[in-house]
Amino acid sequence: MQNFDYLSQLSDFQQLYSYCRDAENFQLVAPEKSVVGARKALEYWVKMVYLVNKWDIPARSGLMELISNEDFITFVGDAQMMENIHFIRMVGNHGAHGQSIKPKESLHALACLYELIGEYLMMIDVIDSFPHFDATLVPKTVTISIVTQEGGPSIAPNTLDQYEHAAEGKKLHLNQPSVL
């Protein structure tokens, strides 16, 4: 069992699960790959937020542009959560550009991602709760998965409406990851 396994049961979130699982699988053995995976998961999640909220994603927009959008910042509604989002983005960029990443940094990125995803899924009423992040569940060896879907989230329109309705008037709630 691993931290993100609860996502495996959610059919609309299989691609997100794949990115999160890869980030978790590589955390100890390849921290650089872990943070790149966490950043991919973050980017996918951000695009999902845009999709659910029916916001336009500008052509050729990068992650920084998307998370700097005032609507997005207002939606997140929590300065610490935004700081965690930026941490995942920055450390993911460092890993992607060959900079050395400490296991402690990749673990923190993973815990921040875990909290973000779980809280969002609760906000849109996909789950009622999720377990606390448990660093002891991070595998000590690598399990490789193959990502087959590229691009942004793909969720059925009627499901999108359901998630949008569930999120109305709600804000993300941060339970600060305490791994650093």
Backbone hydrogen bonds in HBPLUS format (Angstrom, degrees):
<---DONOR---> <-ACCEPTOR-->    atom                        ^
c    i                          cat <-CA-CA->   ^        H-A-AA   ^      H-
h    n   atom  resd res      DA  || num        DHA   H-A  angle D-A-AA Bond
n    s   type  num  typ     dist DA aas  dist angle  dist       angle   num
A0005-ASP N   A0002-GLN O   3.31 MM   3  5.50 163.8  2.34 109.3 113.8     1
A0007-LEU N   A0004-PHE O   2.92 MM   3  5.73 154.9  1.99 124.4 131.0     2
A0008-SER N   A0005-ASP O   2.92 MM   3  5.33 145.5  2.04 111.0 120.9     3
A0010-LEU N   A0007-LEU O   2.97 MM   3  5.37 167.3  1.99 118.6 122.8     4
A0013-PHE N   A0010-LEU O   3.00 MM   3  5.55 161.1  2.03 120.8 127.0     5
A0017-TYR N   A0013-PHE O   2.88 MM   4  6.08 156.8  1.93 147.7 155.0     6
A0018-SER N   A0014-GLN O   2.94 MM   4  6.16 152.0  2.02 142.2 149.3     7
A0019-TYR N   A0015-GLN O   3.10 MM   4  6.46 160.2  2.14 151.9 155.4     8
A0020-CYS N   A0016-LEU O   2.94 MM   4  6.18 167.4  1.95 156.6 160.4     9
A0021-ARG N   A0017-TYR O   2.74 MM   4  5.81 163.6  1.77 154.9 159.9    10
A0022-ASP N   A0018-SER O   3.02 MM   4  6.16 158.8  2.07 144.5 150.1    11
A0023-ALA N   A0019-TYR O   3.02 MM   4  6.28 158.3  2.07 147.2 153.1    12
A0024-GLU N   A0020-CYS O   2.93 MM   4  6.22 155.5  1.99 149.6 156.4    13
A0025-ASN N   A0021-ARG O   2.76 MM   4  5.97 161.0  1.80 153.1 159.0    14
A0026-PHE N   A0022-ASP O   3.11 MM   4  6.22 154.4  2.18 150.5 154.7    15
A0027-GLN N   A0024-GLU O   3.26 MM   3  5.24 155.6  2.32 102.9 110.2    16
A0030-ALA N   A0026-PHE O   2.82 MM   4  4.99 156.8  1.87 142.5 146.3    17
A0033-LYS N   A0030-ALA O   2.96 MM   3  5.46 120.2  2.32 114.0 127.8    18
A0034-SER N   A0030-ALA O   3.01 MM   4  6.29 153.3  2.08 151.6 159.8    19
A0035-VAL N   A0031-PRO O   2.99 MM   4  6.24 162.8  2.02 153.3 154.8    20
A0036-VAL N   A0032-GLU O   3.17 MM   4  6.36 150.7  2.26 141.2 149.4    21
A0037-GLY N   A0033-LYS O   2.93 MM   4  6.11 155.2  1.99 145.1 152.0    22
A0038-ALA N   A0034-SER O   2.84 MM   4  6.16 150.0  1.93 146.9 156.2    23
A0039-ARG N   A0035-VAL O   2.92 MM   4  6.07 152.3  2.00 140.3 147.3    24
A0040-LYS N   A0036-VAL O   2.96 MM   4  6.26 153.0  2.04 145.1 152.4    25
A0041-ALA N   A0037-GLY O   2.93 MM   4  6.20 158.7  1.98 147.8 153.5    26
A0042-LEU N   A0038-ALA O   2.84 MM   4  6.09 153.2  1.91 145.0 153.0    27
A0043-GLU N   A0039-ARG O   2.86 MM   4  6.11 163.6  1.89 152.6 156.2    28
A0044-TYR N   A0040-LYS O   2.95 MM   4  6.15 160.8  1.98 149.6 155.0    29
A0045-TRP N   A0041-ALA O   2.86 MM   4  6.07 160.2  1.90 149.1 154.8    30
A0046-VAL N   A0042-LEU O   2.82 MM   4  6.08 161.3  1.85 156.9 161.8    31
A0047-LYS N   A0043-GLU O   3.03 MM   4  6.26 163.8  2.06 149.5 153.3    32
A0048-MET N   A0044-TYR O   2.92 MM   4  6.20 143.3  2.06 142.4 153.6    33
A0048-MET N   A0045-TRP O   3.04 MM   3  4.87 117.0  2.45  90.4 106.8    34
A0049-VAL N   A0045-TRP O   2.87 MM   4  6.24 152.2  1.95 151.5 158.8    35
A0050-TYR N   A0046-VAL O   3.01 MM   4  6.36 157.6  2.06 150.2 156.0    36
A0051-LEU N   A0047-LYS O   2.88 MM   4  6.08 157.0  1.94 144.0 150.6    37
A0052-VAL N   A0048-MET O   2.82 MM   4  6.04 169.5  1.83 159.5 161.0    38
A0053-ASN N   A0049-VAL O   2.96 MM   4  6.04 155.9  2.01 146.7 153.5    39
A0054-LYS N   A0050-TYR O   2.92 MM   4  5.87 105.1  2.49 134.9 151.9    40
A0055-TRP N   A0050-TYR O   2.90 MM   5  4.98 163.7  1.93 147.2 149.5    41
A0054-LYS N   A0051-LEU O   3.11 MM   3  4.97 153.2  2.18  98.9 106.9    42
A0061-SER N   A0058-PRO O   3.14 MM   3  5.41 141.1  2.29 137.6 131.1    43
A0066-LEU N   A0062-GLY O   3.08 MM   4  6.39 159.9  2.13 152.5 158.4    44
A0067-ILE N   A0063-LEU O   2.93 MM   4  6.18 161.8  1.97 161.1 164.9    45
A0068-SER N   A0064-MET O   3.02 MM   4  6.00 123.5  2.35 139.0 152.5    46
A0068-SER N   A0065-GLU O   3.34 MM   3  5.16 141.9  2.50  92.7 103.3    47
A0072-PHE N   A0069-ASN O   3.00 MM   3  5.27 116.9  2.42 102.9 118.2    48
A0073-ILE N   A0069-ASN O   2.96 MM   4  6.31 163.6  1.99 158.9 163.8    49
A0074-THR N   A0070-GLU O   2.87 MM   4  6.02 161.9  1.90 150.1 155.2    50
A0075-PHE N   A0071-ASP O   2.86 MM   4  6.01 153.2  1.93 142.0 150.1    51
A0076-VAL N   A0072-PHE O   2.89 MM   4  6.22 161.7  1.92 157.0 160.4    52
A0077-GLY N   A0073-ILE O   2.91 MM   4  6.11 168.3  1.93 149.7 153.6    53
A0082-MET N   A0078-ASP O   2.98 MM   4  6.31 155.3  2.05 151.9 159.2    54
A0083-GLU N   A0079-ALA O   2.90 MM   4  6.17 149.8  2.00 143.7 152.5    55
A0084-ASN N   A0080-GLN O   2.92 MM   4  6.22 150.3  2.01 145.4 153.2    56
A0085-ILE N   A0081-MET O   2.92 MM   4  6.21 151.6  2.00 146.3 154.3    57
A0086-HIS N   A0082-MET O   2.93 MM   4  6.20 161.2  1.97 150.5 154.8    58
A0087-PHE N   A0083-GLU O   2.87 MM   4  6.11 145.3  1.99 141.1 151.5    59
A0088-ILE N   A0084-ASN O   3.00 MM   4  6.28 164.6  2.03 152.8 154.8    60
A0089-ARG N   A0085-ILE O   3.05 MM   4  6.31 161.9  2.08 148.3 153.6    61
A0090-MET N   A0086-HIS O   2.83 MM   4  5.98 169.7  1.84 153.0 155.7    62
A0091-VAL N   A0087-PHE O   2.91 MM   4  5.99 174.7  1.91 160.2 161.6    63
A0092-GLY N   A0088-ILE O   2.94 MM   4  5.79 147.6  2.04 138.3 148.0    64
A0093-ASN N   A0089-ARG O   2.91 MM   4  6.14 150.1  2.00 145.1 153.2    65
A0094-HIS N   A0090-MET O   2.94 MM   4  6.26 157.4  1.99 149.5 155.9    66
A0095-GLY N   A0091-VAL O   2.97 MM   4  6.20 160.5  2.00 146.2 150.8    67
A0096-ALA N   A0092-GLY O   2.94 MM   4  6.13 153.7  2.01 144.9 152.4    68
A0097-HIS N   A0093-ASN O   3.02 MM   4  6.22 134.5  2.24 144.0 155.3    69
A0097-HIS N   A0094-HIS O   3.20 MM   3  5.24 133.9  2.42  95.8 108.1    70
A0099-GLN N   A0094-HIS O   2.95 MM   5  5.20 150.7  2.03 160.3 151.5    71
A0098-GLY N   A0095-GLY O   3.26 MM   3  5.30 157.8  2.31 109.8 108.9    72
A0105-GLU N   A0102-LYS O   2.90 MM   3  5.25 124.8  2.21 107.5 121.5    73
A0106-SER N   A0102-LYS O   3.10 MM   4  6.54 159.3  2.15 156.5 162.5    74
A0107-LEU N   A0103-PRO O   2.87 MM   4  6.03 151.1  1.96 147.4 155.6    75
A0108-HIS N   A0104-LYS O   3.04 MM   4  6.22 153.5  2.11 139.7 146.6    76
A0109-ALA N   A0105-GLU O   2.95 MM   4  6.21 161.5  1.99 150.6 155.5    77
A0110-LEU N   A0106-SER O   2.96 MM   4  6.09 155.8  2.02 141.0 147.8    78
A0111-ALA N   A0107-LEU O   2.91 MM   4  6.16 158.1  1.96 149.1 154.8    79
A0112-CYS N   A0108-HIS O   2.88 MM   4  6.10 159.1  1.92 152.1 158.0    80
A0113-LEU N   A0109-ALA O   2.93 MM   4  6.10 161.2  1.96 149.2 154.4    81
A0114-TYR N   A0110-LEU O   2.89 MM   4  6.06 159.1  1.93 147.6 153.8    82
A0115-GLU N   A0111-ALA O   3.03 MM   4  6.22 163.9  2.06 148.8 152.1    83
A0116-LEU N   A0112-CYS O   2.99 MM   4  6.16 164.7  2.02 150.5 155.0    84
A0117-ILE N   A0113-LEU O   2.91 MM   4  6.08 173.9  1.92 160.8 161.6    85
A0118-GLY N   A0114-TYR O   2.99 MM   4  6.07 168.4  2.01 150.7 154.5    86
A0119-GLU N   A0115-GLU O   2.91 MM   4  5.97 166.7  1.93 151.3 155.5    87
A0120-TYR N   A0116-LEU O   3.02 MM   4  6.14 156.5  2.08 146.0 152.8    88
A0121-LEU N   A0117-ILE O   2.95 MM   4  6.17 164.9  1.98 155.8 159.7    89
A0122-MET N   A0118-GLY O   3.01 MM   4  6.25 145.6  2.13 144.5 154.0    90
A0123-MET N   A0119-GLU O   2.90 MM   4  6.13 152.3  1.98 142.6 150.8    91
A0124-ILE N   A0120-TYR O   2.99 MM   4  6.34 151.8  2.07 154.7 160.8    92
A0126-VAL N   A0121-LEU O   2.84 MM   5  5.18 155.9  1.89 168.5 166.8    93
A0127-ILE N   A0121-LEU O   3.33 MM   6  5.82 155.0  2.40 118.8 120.1    94
A0125-ASP N   A0122-MET O   3.04 MM   3  4.95 159.8  2.08 108.1 110.8    95
A0137-LEU N   A0134-ASP O   2.95 MM   3  5.67 163.8  1.97 121.9 127.3    96
A0138-VAL N   A0135-ALA O   3.26 MM   3  5.55 161.4  2.29 107.6 113.2    97
A0159-THR N   A0156-ALA O   2.98 MM   3  5.25 123.2  2.31 106.2 121.2    98
A0160-LEU N   A0156-ALA O   2.92 MM   4  6.25 151.9  2.00 153.4 162.7    99
A0161-ASP N   A0157-PRO O   3.03 MM   4  6.34 158.0  2.08 150.7 155.0   100
A0162-GLN N   A0158-ASN O   3.16 MM   4  6.37 150.3  2.25 135.6 143.4   101
A0163-TYR N   A0159-THR O   2.95 MM   4  6.29 157.9  2.00 153.8 158.8   102
A0164-GLU N   A0160-LEU O   2.81 MM   4  6.03 160.6  1.84 154.5 160.7   103
A0165-HIS N   A0161-ASP O   2.92 MM   4  6.06 163.6  1.95 148.0 152.2   104
A0166-ALA N   A0162-GLN O   3.00 MM   4  6.19 156.4  2.05 144.3 151.2   105
A0167-ALA N   A0163-TYR O   3.00 MM   4  6.19 145.0  2.13 146.0 154.3   106
A0168-GLU N   A0165-HIS O   3.30 MM   3  5.38 150.0  2.40 101.0 109.4   107
A0170-LYS N   A0167-ALA O   2.99 MM   3  5.42 166.3  2.01 138.4 138.3   108
